[in-house]
Amino acid sequence: MVSAADAVIPACAAVGIAFAVWQWLLVSRVKVSPYSAAAAAARNGGAGRAVFRPEGEVDDDDGGCGDDEEADGDGGVAAMARCAEIQSAIRVGANSFLFTQYKYLAAFTAVFAVVIFLFLGSVHRFSTESQPCQYTRGKACKPALANAVFSTIAFLLGAATSVASGFLGMRIATAANARTTVEARRGIGPAFAAAFRSGAVMGFLLASLGLLVLYVAIKVFGLYYGDDWEGLYESITGYGLGGSSMALFGRVGGGIYTKAADVGADLVGKVERNIPEDDPRNPAVIADNVGDNVGDIAGMGSDLFGSYAESTCAALFVGSISSFGADHNFAAVSYPLLISSAGLIVCLITTLFATDLYRVKTVDGVAPALKLQLLISTVLMTVGVLVVTFTALPHEFTMFDFGEVKRVKNWHLFFCVTIGLWAGLAIGFTTEYFTSNAYSPVRDVADSCRTGAATNVIFGLALGYKSVIVPVFAIAVSIYVSFTLASIYGIAVAALGMLSTVATGLAIDAYGPISDNAGGIAEMAGMSHRIRQRTDALDAAGNTTAAIGKGFAIGSAALVSLALFGAFVSRAGMAVINVLSPKVFVGLVVGAMLPYWFSAMTMKSVGSAALKMVEEVRRQFAAIPGLMEGRATPDYASCVRISTDASLREMMPPGALVLLAPLVAGTFFGVQTLAGLLAGALVSGVQVAISASNSGGAWDNAKKYIEAGASDHAKALGPKGSDAHKAAVIGDTIGDPLKDTSGPSLNILIKLMAVESLVFAPFFAAHGGLIFK
């Protein structure tokens, strides 16, 4: 069985990578322009300074944004050059930001790697002597110095994989956006296929890469550790810490970047100047489109990779101290990796349903096709879990249960994984109900705009608070059932079940920003109203799927952090945590406060950056003659620079708060207080994250509902530029940092604090509590 597991895991990862490459080859057949983007940009003085047409201006030669023979009057050679220019400008801006950000992160990674080595190495004063194993009595394990070295290497591997995941996703998205615009000329079906296939490329690359690197790390580390699986899988937890650390800065930095540009573009462009979204006359428009890629693509990719890495590492660590870990049953210990492997195959089949078997043919078919992806992947994965569980696991085994021994049967774990899987679907559909303008909650928010921005804000906040109820009950049921059946290991694999279809989830999530950019390119290139209707339909569905993706991320984060919390408690040697103890209760109260402190920092950062952006956009409209009439070119580069500088400067304090809180609590106040801190942050952070994300998503789609005017009710509230529409724009502007900066970053906060505590648990248990001692 060992050889079978060794063959299946890398084979599934290779299949996932091959499928991603195949999907990209299909997308790359769409030609954006017969001319190179660089040449087009050079003719207009650089990527950031190209001259684009305002809405309504007609080009002399009809053709298309591409060179397809089915062109139907949407610009010709000039339009092709414009699409290439815009795509190049977005790509150059995104590359510039990410490379600058990665320089900062490289310095942070080097410093934090040294901290990990020094803290863990000092547990036994950098001794090279073997130490008694903590869980297997009478057996010697590898020295603490080895744990320090290999945990540091795992941290660096996780950080590198997270960065690679975000960067690959960004490159794919910036190459796919104009191709989606091109395909929109041929119809809604080809445009949907281009956007969804591009998202699938990112999803499969990230999931496959994470699985493969983790598997290889386990095998390589095993060459040194031998039969010391307790030490091996404890050191592997550093992989999750590295992935989540990069995800935090990617989400916060990218979120500040994109929302600063978005708020500036909306407030001046839509509200003050009454020009359309993505109008080329708006100086912040390129920065806004760049932000979609660095925040919603690169940041989101790193985020979900972090969740995957942490849930897998937690399950592997707890599994390694079970009876099948003691028996060195590799297939059973690798059960989390086998679940992820099966998930890749299931997601591959699911993707074919959307792109080949049941193709989208009408605008009304876009949203159902995306929802069907969630349902199909969940049903198929249930079967996959059944096969893996009864193939890889022994019929009965024992699990570590906080000092006790719990007897577990393999079908217990099947239910644990499955309940996490279906809880994820419930959270996704609940999120869709509260954020899609096809349902009454968002339409009520839109209707509240009739009386101004204040009532819009009130209704949106109420919607966000109410949307917390079902997801929290779903998470609570998952926790109770999985913990009852298989203790903390059950919660770990339940989290893994929720993330088992991460390739499909990422494809759906990445589809949204790609479609959003495609609509922006169509607007800036002066494409016809019919083309923009198609891209707007794709974008509207993408807004809802992005909210669903955030719901999945937050729900899985709750389970992942609880599993990591349990692993930390067991590694720190705590049999019981008494909430009434003052040490624990102090940590609980402070931990519940941390999400609010973190949100305050990120919200203010967006506000400060947006203030500078608004002032710059106003200055350009006032200082550049002919800008409003479309006879002059905005200075796009200055707005890109404002977003870049603000995000890099402002991402550091929230990141420091998250990373320093567990170190300070564990070192000075001890493991009991740190346990309370983690529990408080988990309980508080989940509620705040869900409500913030859903309020923001509802405000966004309420605005789009009015703009689309697809029903008599929507037409009565519109059109664009009406008082109701302006109120909706203000609500959307308030919701932007909630749904794209603070909300998504909070799930990283609770995961990162938990995995950091687990990695440093040996140090905290040995030397922590300097004050409370």
Buried (B, 14 or more C-beta within 10 A) or exposed (E): EEEEBBEBBBEBBEBBBEBBEEBBEBBEEBEBBEBEBEEBBBEBEBBBBBBBBBBEEEBEEBBBBBBBEEBEBBBBBBBBBBBBBBBBBBBBBBBBBBEBBBEBBEEBBEEBBEBBBEBBBBBBEBEEEBBEBBBBEEEEBBBBBBBBBBBBBBBBBBBBBBBBBBBBBBBBBBBBBBBBBBBBBBBBBBBBBBBBBBBBBBBBBBBBBBBBBBBBBBEEBBEBBEEBBBBBBBBBBBBBBBBBBBBBBBBBBBBBBBBBBBBBBBBBBBBBBEBBBBBBBBBBBBBBBBBBBBBBBBBBBBBBBBBBBBBBBBBBBBBBBBBBBBEEBBBBBBBBBBBBBBBBBBBBBBBBBBBEEBBBEEBEBBBEBBBBBBEBBBBBBBEBBBEBBEBBBBEEBBBBBBEEEBEBBBBBBBBBBBBBBBBBBBBBBBBBBBBBBBBEBBBBBBBBBBEBBEBBBBBBBBBBBBBBEBBBEBBEBBBEBBBEBBBBBBBBBBBBBBBBBBBBBBBBBBBBBBBBBBBBBBBBBBBBEEBBBBBBBBBBBBBBBBBBBBBBBBBBBBBBBBBBBBBBBBBBEBEEBEEEBEBBBBBBEBBBBBBBBBBEBBBBBBBBBBBBBBEBBBEBBEEBEEBBEBEBBBBBBBBBBBBBBBBBBBBBBBBEBBBEBBBEBBBBBBBBBBBBBBBBBBBBBBBBBBBBBBBBBBBBBBBBBBBBBBEEBBEEBBEBBBEBBBBBBBBBBBBBBBBBBBBBBBBBBBBBBBBBBBBBBBBBBEBBBEEBE
